């Protein structure tokens, strides 16, 4: 039987898509396809989704996860990229990476249980 859902597509809005695409391609080394004319679509590592109670709908967040946040931050800083101070939360450690396009991207090291890959 065919799966109803075969993947997830996330969108990051940015003032400089070219710079942020280059970062995902050249720094994070994510696999990609060129859909057309430099419009890169990246493959992501296994993912998960959680539903948090909130006062309104249509509010979404996107984070990348890593196994060693301190090592990740050190590597980004060696490349001249800025990360916020690492904060400890009940779910893990978290920082915000400043993307070349000017936006921020949450990165965290989870301490919560992870679901088995789909």
Secondary structure, DSSP 8 states (H G I E B T S, - for coil): ---S----------S-HHHHHHIIIIIS---EEE-STT-EEE------------SSSS----EEE-S-HHHHHHHHHHTT--B---EEETTEEEEEEE-TTS-EEEEEEE-S------
